[in-house]
């Protein structure tokens, strides 16, 4: 069968409705939809990239996007009935973009769905190093890692022996900053929101001190 004729079911996780700003999301707020189909080929003449999503991130900033804001935020609100989006890792199935070819692995913003047609490719990054688990590209080699690295080394600019305090230290970014600080020879103190997280910081991540 020619690729142009391949049409498959595209399973998607969609937000059913906007949430009040003070409520924790529940499983019932998200619906798994398996009725839509997708053609496994980019439109003719397009510079889009079609990927099969392999790993998807779930990050704290996404909670704010589940609420309808009267004033625009730094990232747009999710649209109910459409796939949730986040950073992810995917494999290129078809491409009209010269920088990406079939079989490449990429990371960037994608949908919570099995297949995504990515038309905004400005921030799509080709993965050149596949000798590490691909899931690292939504962690230490992805947005959390880049945030931690830039914040610690380029903005904080610490020196060996200095004391480093990290708030929200058990989060995806905070725990990485703690490791960077330890590697530099700093004394590392973190705060977190529960005794369980404090125990994690001290006994798993090796912080010198932590507090609730």
N, CA, C and O of each residue as an XYZ file, in Angstrom:
848
protein
N       0.845     -1.195      0.000
C       0.000      0.000      0.000
C       0.880      1.245      0.000
O       1.806      1.337      0.806
N       0.617      2.188     -0.871
C       1.414      3.402     -0.912
C       1.207      4.190      0.367
O       0.143      4.124      0.982
N       2.249      4.950      0.773
C       2.156      5.684      2.020
C       0.981      6.659      1.995
O       0.338      6.890      3.020
N       0.699      7.238      0.808
C      -0.378      8.214      0.708
C      -1.722      7.600      1.071
O      -2.660      8.322      1.407
N      -1.824      6.281      1.007
C      -3.096      5.621      1.280
C      -3.198      5.105      2.712
O      -4.249      4.608      3.116
N      -2.116      5.218      3.482
C      -2.129      4.691      4.842
C      -2.854      5.673      5.759
O      -2.403      6.801      5.958
N      -3.970      5.234      6.306
C      -4.740      6.029      7.251
C      -4.940      5.190      8.505
O      -5.369      4.039      8.425
N      -4.633      5.764      9.656
C      -4.714      5.012     10.908
C      -5.527      5.794     11.933
O      -5.699      7.008     11.821
N      -6.018      5.074     12.928
C      -6.701      5.716     14.049
C      -5.659      6.466     14.889
O      -4.583      5.938     15.169
N      -5.986      7.687     15.282
C      -5.076      8.504     16.072
C      -5.676      8.705     17.462
O      -6.597      9.503     17.637
N      -5.157      7.989     18.437
C      -5.648      8.119     19.805
C      -5.126      9.410     20.427
O      -3.944      9.735     20.308
N      -6.022     10.145     21.094
C      -5.674     11.454     21.636
C      -6.171     11.600     23.064
O      -7.210     11.051     23.431
N      -5.420     12.346     23.865
C      -5.869     12.731     25.203
C      -6.256     14.200     25.145
O      -5.411     15.067     24.923
N      -7.558     14.477     25.350
C      -8.046     15.847     25.216
C      -8.576     16.344     26.558
O      -9.075     15.571     27.375
N      -8.455     17.652     26.761
C      -9.036     18.289     27.941
C     -10.519     18.508     27.675
O     -10.881     19.130     26.675
N     -11.380     18.008     28.553
C     -12.819     18.063     28.321
C     -13.386     19.460     28.561
O     -14.344     19.869     27.904
N     -12.784     20.198     29.514
C     -13.298     21.516     29.864
C     -12.221     22.266     30.636
O     -11.310     21.655     31.194
N     -12.329     23.576     30.666
C     -11.401     24.356     31.490
C     -11.682     24.106     32.970
O     -12.819     23.836     33.357
N     -10.641     24.199     33.790
C     -10.752     23.912     35.220
C     -10.723     25.192     36.040
O     -10.085     26.164     35.635
N     -11.403     25.217     37.189
C     -11.243     26.337     38.121
C      -9.775     26.433     38.535
O      -9.098     25.409     38.627
N      -9.276     27.633     38.785
C      -7.839     27.781     39.082
C      -7.390     27.126     40.376
O      -6.199     26.873     40.556
N      -8.331     26.844     41.288
C      -7.947     26.310     42.597
C      -8.233     24.825     42.748
O      -8.230     24.310     43.866
N      -8.482     24.119     41.632
C      -8.817     22.695     41.747
C      -7.750     21.817     41.121
O      -7.215     22.121     40.055
N      -7.449     20.712     41.810
C      -6.491     19.736     41.288
C      -7.140     18.979     40.125
O      -8.292     18.562     40.248
N      -6.443     18.788     39.007
C      -7.028     18.029     37.892
C      -7.370     16.605     38.303
O      -6.673     15.995     39.114
N      -8.443     16.090     37.738
C      -8.866     14.718     37.978
C      -8.852     13.953     36.663
O      -8.887     14.542     35.582
N      -8.800     12.646     36.775
C      -8.793     11.810     35.579
C     -10.023     12.080     34.708
O      -9.955     11.997     33.482
N     -11.137     12.400     35.349
C     -12.371     12.632     34.606
C     -12.342     13.930     33.800
O     -13.223     14.153     32.969
N     -11.345     14.792     34.029
C     -11.222     16.034     33.267
C     -10.596     15.802     31.894
O     -10.632     16.679     31.032
N     -10.029     14.632     31.701
C      -9.341     14.306     30.450
C     -10.021     13.101     29.813
O     -10.393     12.150     30.501
N     -10.178     13.148     28.514
C     -10.849     12.071     27.792
C      -9.919     11.476     26.739
O      -9.246     12.209     26.014
N      -9.884     10.161     26.659
C      -9.115      9.487     25.621
C     -10.033      9.262     24.427
O     -11.023      8.537     24.516
N      -9.688      9.895     23.307
C     -10.501      9.832     22.097
C      -9.800      8.945     21.072
O      -8.614      9.125     20.795
N     -10.527      8.001     20.519
C      -9.938      7.088     19.534
C     -10.839      6.966     18.317
O     -10.991      5.888     17.744
N     -11.436      8.092     17.929
C     -12.353      8.072     16.786
C     -11.791      8.804     15.571
O     -12.271      8.612     14.454
N     -10.781      9.639     15.782
C     -10.201     10.395     14.670
C      -9.170      9.557     13.928
O      -8.561      8.655     14.503
N      -8.981      9.856     12.663
C      -7.966      9.172     11.860
C      -6.956     10.179     11.344
O      -7.232     11.378     11.289
N      -5.790      9.689     10.968
C      -4.738     10.541     10.429
C      -4.084      9.833      9.250
O      -3.866      8.622      9.285
N      -3.774     10.593      8.210
C      -3.052     10.064      7.058
C      -1.557     10.179      7.331
O      -1.077     11.250      7.703
N      -0.828      9.100      7.152
C       0.597      9.082      7.508
C       1.450      9.694      6.397
O       2.378      9.073      5.879
N       1.102     10.925      6.054
C       1.865     11.652      5.040
C       1.595     13.141      5.226
O       0.464     13.542      5.501
N       2.634     13.957      5.076
C       2.436     15.402      5.193
C       1.745     15.906      3.928
O       1.909     15.310      2.864
N       0.978     16.990      4.022
C       0.327     17.539      2.831
C       1.349     17.934      1.763
O       2.451     18.378      2.084
N       0.985     17.773      0.531
C       1.876     18.107     -0.580
C       2.284     19.577     -0.518
O       1.439     20.458     -0.357
N       3.576     19.831     -0.646
C       4.092     21.191     -0.626
C       4.297     21.773      0.753
O       4.771     22.902      0.882
N       3.947     21.020      1.798
C       4.073     21.511      3.163
C       5.492     21.294      3.694
O       6.196     20.390      3.246
N       5.903     22.127      4.647
C       7.183     21.928      5.336
C       6.960     21.308      6.717
O       7.838     21.363      7.578
N       5.783     20.720      6.919
C       5.450     20.101      8.198
C       6.212     18.790      8.384
O       6.800     18.248      7.448
N       6.181     18.303      9.617
C       6.819     17.033      9.969
C       5.779     16.165     10.676
O       5.132     16.615     11.621
N       5.621     14.946     10.227
C       4.703     13.991     10.850
C       5.505     13.054     11.740
O       6.445     12.406     11.279
N       5.138     12.983     13.013
C       5.882     12.146     13.950
C       4.954     11.158     14.649
O       3.763     11.411     14.829
N       5.532     10.036     15.031
C       4.882      9.107     15.962
C       5.461      9.423     17.328
O       6.663      9.272     17.548
N       4.614      9.859     18.243
C       5.086     10.256     19.565
C       5.487      9.043     20.396
O       4.760      8.052     20.465
N       6.651      9.137     21.023
C       7.183      8.039     21.825
C       7.161      8.351     23.315
O       6.850      7.484     24.131
N       7.493      9.596     23.670
C       7.497     10.022     25.070
C       6.889     11.408     25.156
O       7.144     12.255     24.300
N       6.074     11.648     26.199
C       5.442     12.936     26.422
C       5.724     13.384     27.853
O       5.699     12.580     28.785
N       5.992     14.678     28.013
C       6.266     15.200     29.347
C       4.973     15.671     30.009
O       3.982     15.964     29.339
N       5.007     15.737     31.328
C       3.902     16.296     32.102
C       4.538     17.264     33.099
O       5.126     16.838     34.093
N       4.420     18.566     32.833
C       5.161     19.583     33.576
C       4.222     20.516     34.340
O       3.074     20.705     33.936
N       4.704     21.107     35.450
C       3.833     21.930     36.295
C       3.138     23.079     35.563
O       1.984     23.383     35.864
N       3.818     23.726     34.604
C       3.217     24.881     33.933
C       1.940     24.502     33.177
O       1.110     25.362     32.883
N       1.789     23.212     32.863
C       0.620     22.771     32.104
C      -0.675     22.924     32.901
O      -1.751     23.050     32.318
N      -0.573     22.914     34.240
C      -1.793     23.076     35.052
C      -2.428     24.435     34.800
O      -3.651     24.534     34.703
N      -1.624     25.476     34.694
C      -2.161     26.807     34.433
C      -2.874     26.871     33.086
O      -3.855     27.598     32.931
N      -2.381     26.110     32.117
C      -2.974     26.126     30.785
C      -4.343     25.435     30.755
O      -5.084     25.561     29.780
N      -4.671     24.713     31.815
C      -5.974     24.054     31.892
C      -7.077     24.988     32.372
O      -8.246     24.603     32.398
N      -6.715     26.218     32.753
C      -7.664     27.217     33.219
C      -7.815     28.308     32.170
O      -6.844     28.675     31.509
N      -9.024     28.824     32.016
C      -9.284     29.919     31.093
C      -8.881     31.238     31.744
O      -9.403     31.591     32.801
N      -7.953     31.972     31.122
C      -7.481     33.235     31.667
C      -8.139     34.414     30.951
O      -8.286     34.407     29.729
N      -8.529     35.418     31.724
C      -9.078     36.629     31.131
C      -7.993     37.430     30.421
O      -8.232     38.037     29.377
N      -6.803     37.421     31.002
C      -5.662     38.095     30.386
C      -4.713     37.031     29.845
O      -4.507     36.006     30.496
N      -4.131     37.255     28.664
C      -3.229     36.254     28.076
C      -2.053     35.941     28.996
O      -1.475     36.840     29.608
N      -1.708     34.668     29.088
C      -0.549     34.241     29.850
C       0.641     34.115     28.901
O       0.523     34.380     27.705
N       1.791     33.706     29.447
C       2.982     33.583     28.606
C       2.893     32.397     27.659
O       3.636     32.322     26.680
N       1.990     31.474     27.947
C       1.671     30.395     27.013
C       0.148     30.340     26.893
O      -0.545     30.605     27.875
N      -0.391     30.006     25.726
C      -1.845     30.021     25.558
C      -2.539     28.925     26.351
O      -1.960     27.874     26.628
N      -3.784     29.187     26.708
C      -4.596     28.185     27.405
C      -4.882     27.011     26.470
O      -4.971     27.180     25.254
N      -5.024     25.825     27.052
C      -5.473     24.677     26.277
C      -6.896     24.922     25.775
O      -7.685     25.612     26.420
N      -7.204     24.350     24.628
C      -8.536     24.468     24.052
C      -9.287     23.163     24.311
O      -8.881     22.117     23.804
N     -10.361     23.198     25.080
C     -11.115     21.961     25.336
C     -11.527     21.267     24.041
O     -11.915     21.910     23.065
N     -11.433     19.947     24.058
C     -11.789     19.164     22.883
C     -10.642     18.923     21.926
O     -10.790     18.180     20.956
N      -9.489     19.548     22.188
C      -8.309     19.329     21.352
C      -7.222     18.668     22.195
O      -7.258     18.763     23.422
N      -6.253     17.999     21.559
C      -5.219     17.302     22.334
C      -4.415     18.241     23.234
O      -4.033     19.336     22.821
N      -4.171     17.810     24.442
C      -3.216     18.496     25.314
C      -1.868     18.489     24.618
O      -1.550     17.544     23.896
N      -1.079     19.518     24.821
C       0.249     19.532     24.197
C       1.325     19.780     25.247
O       1.088     20.412     26.276
N       2.502     19.268     24.957
C       3.647     19.415     25.860
C       4.899     19.084     25.072
O       4.832     18.792     23.878
N       6.039     19.129     25.741
C       7.264     18.665     25.105
C       7.204     17.135     24.969
O       6.656     16.440     25.825
N       7.773     16.642     23.891
C       7.767     15.214     23.663
C       8.878     14.791     22.726
O       9.561     15.618     22.120
N       9.039     13.497     22.625
C      10.021     12.885     21.715
C       9.257     12.037     20.714
O       8.364     11.276     21.085
N       9.611     12.172     19.447
C       8.923     11.402     18.424
C       9.864     10.931     17.332
O      11.003     11.385     17.227
N       9.361     10.009     16.521
C      10.103      9.500     15.367
C       9.429     10.016     14.100
O       8.210      9.923     13.959
N      10.219     10.557     13.186
C       9.693     11.147     11.965
C       9.219     10.048     11.010
O       9.987      9.166     10.625
N       7.933     10.120     10.635
C       7.355      9.177      9.678
C       7.312      9.751      8.272
O       7.389      9.013      7.290
N       7.189     11.073      8.178
C       7.202     11.747      6.876
C       7.567     13.199      7.126
O       7.301     13.736      8.202
N       8.171     13.832      6.142
C       8.629     15.198      6.337
C       8.656     15.961      5.025
O       9.051     15.428      3.988
N       8.228     17.224      5.086
C       8.387     18.124      3.964
C       9.421     19.189      4.273
O       9.591     20.141      3.511
N      10.120     19.022      5.409
C      11.117     19.992      5.860
C      12.513     19.482      5.534
O      12.808     18.316      5.793
N      13.378     20.318      4.976
C      14.715     19.846      4.574
C      15.607     19.428      5.739
O      16.563     18.680      5.534
N      15.321     19.889      6.953
C      16.186     19.564      8.096
C      15.820     18.247      8.775
O      16.557     17.773      9.639
N      14.690     17.652      8.393
C      14.248     16.424      9.042
C      13.878     15.390      7.982
O      13.194     15.687      7.002
N      14.353     14.170      8.213
C      14.050     13.103      7.251
C      13.408     11.927      7.967
O      13.462     11.815      9.192
N      12.803     11.059      7.180
C      12.137      9.879      7.729
C      13.125      9.053      8.541
O      14.230      8.774      8.077
N      12.741      8.666      9.732
C      13.595      7.877     10.607
C      14.317      8.688     11.657
O      14.834      8.125     12.621
N      14.366     10.032     11.489
C      14.992     10.876     12.502
C      14.188     10.834     13.792
O      12.975     10.626     13.776
N      14.885     11.036     14.919
C      14.226     11.260     16.200
C      14.307     12.745     16.510
O      15.342     13.378     16.300
N      13.206     13.297     17.012
C      13.149     14.735     17.277
C      12.510     14.981     18.634
O      11.817     14.117     19.170
N      12.749     16.176     19.191
C      12.034     16.584     20.394
C      11.610     18.034     20.270
O      12.290     18.849     19.645
N      10.475     18.339     20.877
C       9.909     19.677     20.820
C       8.460     19.612     21.257
O       8.035     18.618     21.846
N       7.698     20.650     20.980
C       6.281     20.686     21.355
C       5.472     19.779     20.441
O       5.585     19.847     19.217
N       4.662     18.935     21.046
C       3.843     18.009     20.279
C       2.546     17.764     21.033
O       2.375     18.270     22.142
N       1.642     17.006     20.458
C       0.361     16.750     21.100
C       0.362     15.462     21.900
O       1.175     14.568     21.669
N      -0.565     15.384     22.844
C      -0.782     14.131     23.577
C      -1.648     13.238     22.694
O      -2.850     13.089     22.917
N      -1.024     12.665     21.715
C      -1.693     11.826     20.724
C      -0.652     10.883     20.137
O       0.551     11.093     20.292
N      -1.122      9.856     19.471
C      -0.184      8.868     18.944
C       0.629      9.435     17.790
O       1.826      9.167     17.680
N      -0.015     10.214     16.933
C       0.656     10.823     15.786
C       0.393     12.319     15.791
O      -0.721     12.752     16.083
N       1.406     13.111     15.471
C       1.237     14.561     15.414
C       1.811     15.100     14.114
O       2.912     14.732     13.705
N       1.048     15.979     13.470
C       1.542     16.724     12.326
C       2.023     18.066     12.861
O       1.215     18.911     13.247
N       3.331     18.258     12.883
C       3.925     19.470     13.462
C       4.183     20.465     12.345
O       5.035     20.247     11.484
N       3.436     21.563     12.372
C       3.589     22.581     11.334
C       4.502     23.718     11.777
O       5.137     24.369     10.947
N       4.567     23.958     13.090
C       5.469     24.989     13.626
C       6.774     24.313     14.032
O       6.918     23.841     15.159
N       7.714     24.273     13.108
C       8.947     23.499     13.315
C      10.124     24.355     13.797
O      11.253     23.868     13.863
N       9.868     25.631     14.136
C      10.972     26.517     14.511
C      11.754     25.997     15.709
O      12.971     26.161     15.785
N      11.046     25.367     16.648
C      11.697     24.888     17.875
C      11.796     23.368     17.917
O      12.065     22.794     18.972
N      11.583     22.717     16.787
C      11.743     21.261     16.720
C      13.227     20.944     16.561
O      13.897     21.509     15.696
N      13.732     20.053     17.383
C      15.171     19.779     17.423
C      15.437     18.323     17.063
O      14.826     17.413     17.625
N      16.343     18.112     16.131
C      16.741     16.754     15.759
C      17.643     16.169     16.839
O      18.568     16.834     17.306
N      17.379     14.945     17.229
C      18.197     14.244     18.221
C      19.339     13.550     17.501
O      19.126     12.601     16.746
N      20.549     14.029     17.740
C      21.725     13.459     17.085
C      22.392     12.380     17.918
O      23.154     11.570     17.391
N      22.114     12.362     19.211
C      22.767     11.393     20.095
C      21.716     10.422     20.620
O      20.902     10.779     21.471
N      21.736      9.212     20.115
C      20.763      8.196     20.514
C      21.414      7.092     21.348
O      20.855      6.004     21.489
N      22.604      7.378     21.901
C      23.287      6.397     22.739
C      22.848      6.514     24.200
O      23.399      5.844     25.073
N      21.858      7.366     24.460
C      21.239      7.467     25.780
C      19.743      7.214     25.592
O      19.235      7.352     24.480
N      19.028      6.847     26.659
C      17.583      6.633     26.512
C      16.887      7.876     25.949
O      17.156      8.994     26.387
N      15.997      7.676     24.983
C      15.299      8.803     24.369
C      14.463      9.575     25.390
O      14.219     10.768     25.210
N      14.025      8.913     26.451
C      13.222      9.587     27.473
C      14.006     10.701     28.157
O      13.398     11.596     28.745
N      15.343     10.676     28.100
C      16.143     11.739     28.714
C      15.841     13.094     28.078
O      16.061     14.136     28.695
N      15.333     13.076     26.833
C      15.093     14.330     26.127
C      13.816     15.035     26.581
O      13.515     16.119     26.082
N      13.063     14.458     27.502
C      12.010     15.208     28.173
C      12.395     15.424     29.635
O      11.566     15.834     30.448
N      13.650     15.147     29.962
C      14.158     15.333     31.313
C      15.441     16.140     31.291
O      15.434     17.322     30.947
N      16.539     15.504     31.658
C      17.797     16.224     31.804
C      18.322     16.788     30.484
O      19.031     17.794     30.492
N      17.992     16.165     29.356
C      18.446     16.677     28.061
C      17.362     17.496     27.362
O      17.527     17.901     26.211
N      16.255     17.735     28.062
C      15.150     18.492     27.488
C      14.925     19.798     28.220
O      15.866     20.400     28.737
N      13.671     20.236     28.264
C      13.342     21.525     28.865
C      13.744     21.643     30.333
O      14.329     22.664     30.696
N      13.466     20.656     31.214
C      13.900     20.794     32.608
C      15.420     20.920     32.740
O      15.918     21.721     33.531
N      16.155     20.117     31.951
C      17.607     20.170     32.020
C      18.164     21.484     31.512
O      19.094     22.030     32.105
N      17.612     22.004     30.421
C      18.070     23.282     29.886
C      17.778     24.418     30.860
O      18.596     25.321     31.035
N      16.600     24.367     31.495
C      16.247     25.390     32.475
C      17.194     25.346     33.664
O      17.685     26.382     34.114
N      17.448     24.147     34.171
C      18.346     24.000     35.319
C      19.766     24.444     34.966
O      20.414     25.139     35.748
N      20.240     24.047     33.803
C      21.616     24.371     33.405
C      21.798     25.876     33.239
O      22.743     26.455     33.775
N      20.889     26.510     32.491
C      21.020     27.942     32.249
C      20.862     28.739     33.540
O      21.606     29.686     33.790
N      19.885     28.347     34.356
C      19.660     29.073     35.596
C      20.829     28.964     36.559
O      21.189     29.937     37.222
N      21.421     27.777     36.635
C      22.501     27.570     37.603
C      23.834     28.100     37.112
O      24.486     28.886     37.800
N      24.243     27.673     35.922
C      25.581     28.015     35.453
C      25.682     29.416     34.840
O      26.693     30.094     35.024
N      24.648     29.856     34.116
C      24.759     31.117     33.406
C      24.201     32.309     34.184
O      24.685     33.429     34.024
N      23.189     32.079     35.024
C      22.611     33.185     35.785
C      23.138     33.211     37.216
O      23.579     34.252     37.703
N      23.090     32.068     37.880
C      23.577     31.998     39.263
C      25.103     32.121     39.338
O      25.626     32.779     40.237
N      25.809     31.498     38.410
C      27.283     31.546     38.331
C      27.939     31.255     39.679
O      28.665     32.104     40.196
N      27.706     30.087     40.255
C      28.242     29.780     41.583
C      29.733     29.443     41.546
O      30.328     29.226     40.489
N      30.306     29.410     42.747
C      31.702     29.019     42.905
C      31.775     27.867     43.905
O      30.907     27.714     44.765
N      32.814     27.073     43.773
C      33.012     25.933     44.670
C      33.035     26.410     46.118
O      33.681     27.403     46.451
N      32.315     25.681     46.974
C      32.279     26.001     48.387
C      31.161     26.932     48.805
O      30.915     27.102     49.999
N      30.476     27.542     47.842
C      29.374     28.434     48.188
C      28.145     27.633     48.624
O      28.011     26.452     48.307
N      27.260     28.296     49.351
C      26.000     27.691     49.764
C      24.946     27.981     48.696
O      24.796     29.118     48.250
N      24.225     26.948     48.294
C      23.196     27.091     47.274
C      21.859     26.647     47.871
O      21.729     25.524     48.358
N      20.860     27.548     47.827
C      19.521     27.217     48.291
C      18.602     27.080     47.090
O      18.599     27.928     46.198
N      17.814     25.994     47.073
C      16.911     25.705     45.960
C      15.499     25.530     46.502
O      15.264     24.672     47.352
N      14.564     26.330     46.021
C      13.161     26.137     46.379
C      12.534     25.163     45.387
O      13.044     24.974     44.282
N      11.416     24.542     45.795
C      10.788     23.498     44.965
C      11.848     22.494     44.513
O      11.898     22.096     43.349
N      12.686     22.101     45.457
C      13.899     21.354     45.124
C      13.653     19.928     44.664
O      14.538     19.319     44.063
N      12.470     19.378     44.931
C      12.213     18.005     44.494
C      11.572     17.952     43.112
O      11.306     16.866     42.597
N      11.318     19.117     42.503
C      10.728     19.159     41.171
C      11.728     18.806     40.090
O      12.911     18.599     40.360
N      11.238     18.738     38.858
C      12.079     18.308     37.736
C      13.302     19.191     37.562
O      14.389     18.687     37.279
N      13.143     20.516     37.727
C      14.266     21.445     37.581
C      15.092     21.479     38.861
O      16.319     21.389     38.811
N      14.424     21.608     40.013
C      15.131     21.762     41.277
C      16.079     20.624     41.594
O      17.200     20.854     42.049
N      15.634     19.388     41.356
C      16.496     18.250     41.678
C      17.741     18.227     40.800
O      18.796     17.769     41.238
N      17.628     18.723     39.548
C      18.793     18.779     38.667
C      19.761     19.878     39.103
O      20.977     19.686     39.075
N      19.217     21.034     39.505
C      20.079     22.099     40.019
C      20.863     21.590     41.223
O      22.045     21.895     41.376
N      20.202     20.819     42.072
C      20.893     20.253     43.226
C      22.060     19.378     42.826
O      23.114     19.426     43.459
N      21.891     18.576     41.782
C      22.984     17.709     41.331
C      24.120     18.522     40.726
O      25.293     18.226     40.955
N      23.769     19.555     39.950
C      24.801     20.428     39.382
C      25.598     21.102     40.501
O      26.822     21.205     40.430
N      24.885     21.560     41.536
C      25.549     22.244     42.644
C      26.471     21.299     43.406
O      27.568     21.687     43.809
N      26.028     20.063     43.603
C      26.886     19.085     44.279
C      28.145     18.799     43.467
O      29.241     18.711     44.020
N      27.982     18.654     42.152
C      29.129     18.390     41.290
C      30.132     19.533     41.330
O      31.329     19.310     41.145
N      29.660     20.761     41.570
C      30.553     21.916     41.636
C      31.215     22.038     43.001
O      32.125     22.848     43.180
N      30.765     21.241     43.964
C      31.361     21.309     45.288
C      30.705     22.330     46.190
O      31.347     22.839     47.109
N      29.449     22.642     45.954
C      28.708     23.583     46.791
C      27.999     22.847     47.925
O      27.808     21.633     47.867
N      27.615     23.595     48.951
C      26.786     23.061     50.022
C      25.340     23.311     49.612
O      24.941     24.456     49.401
N      24.559     22.247     49.500
C      23.256     22.344     48.853
C      22.123     22.165     49.864
O      22.058     21.160     50.571
N      21.234     23.159     49.919
C      20.069     23.132     50.790
C      18.823     23.309     49.926
O      18.789     24.176     49.052
N      17.798     22.486     50.170
C      16.573     22.595     49.387
C      15.343     22.641     50.258
O      15.340     22.118     51.372
N      14.283     23.275     49.746
C      12.989     23.248     50.432
C      11.986     22.534     49.551
O      12.086     22.551     48.324
N      11.011     21.903     50.200
C       9.973     21.175     49.477
C       8.682     21.256     50.291
O       8.679     21.790     51.400
N       7.594     20.731     49.748
C       6.289     20.921     50.356
C       5.773     19.788     51.210
O       4.619     19.825     51.636
N       6.591     18.774     51.477
C       6.141     17.676     52.340
C       7.347     16.974     52.933
O       8.458     17.072     52.413
N       7.114     16.264     54.026
C       8.197     15.503     54.652
C       8.688     14.393     53.726
O       9.870     14.051     53.727
N       7.784     13.843     52.948
C       8.164     12.795     51.993
C       9.170     13.336     50.978
O      10.149     12.670     50.644
N       8.914     14.547     50.495
C       9.840     15.151     49.529
C      11.163     15.521     50.186
O      12.221     15.400     49.569
N      11.106     15.969     51.426
C      12.341     16.272     52.162
C      13.197     15.018     52.300
O      14.413     15.063     52.116
N      12.556     13.907     52.622
C      13.277     12.641     52.722
C      13.918     12.269     51.389
O      15.039     11.761     51.349
N      13.203     12.523     50.307
C      13.742     12.252     48.968
C      14.987     13.096     48.714
O      15.991     12.589     48.215
N      14.923     14.371     49.052
C      16.056     15.266     48.823
C      17.290     14.829     49.606
O      18.403     14.840     49.079
N      17.091     14.451     50.850
C      18.232     14.140     51.709
C      18.783     12.738     51.485
O      19.996     12.531     51.518
N      17.885     11.767     51.254
C      18.326     10.376     51.238
C      18.421      9.755     49.851
O      18.973      8.665     49.698
N      17.892     10.430     48.846
C      18.007      9.927     47.477
C      18.867     10.853     46.632
O      19.799     10.409     45.962
N      18.542     12.167     46.669
C      19.278     13.118     45.840
C      20.532     13.653     46.515
O      21.329     14.334     45.869
N      20.727     13.362     47.798
C      21.969     13.690     48.466
C      22.159     15.156     48.814
O      23.297     15.613     48.925
N      21.068     15.913     48.992
C      21.201     17.294     49.456
C      21.821     17.295     50.845
O      21.576     16.384     51.635
N      22.614     18.302     51.144
C      23.224     18.359     52.467
C      22.195     18.646     53.546
O      22.307     18.162     54.673
N      21.198     19.436     53.191
C      20.111     19.717     54.137
C      18.853     20.039     53.347
O      18.921     20.529     52.220
N      17.679     19.753     53.965
C      16.417     20.053     53.316
C      15.374     20.336     54.389
O      15.470     19.843     55.512
N      14.365     21.147     54.023
C      13.331     21.517     54.982
C      11.976     21.575     54.299
O      11.870     21.838     53.101
N      10.936     21.322     55.099
C       9.558     21.365     54.628
C       9.059     22.791     54.837
O       7.910     23.096     54.517
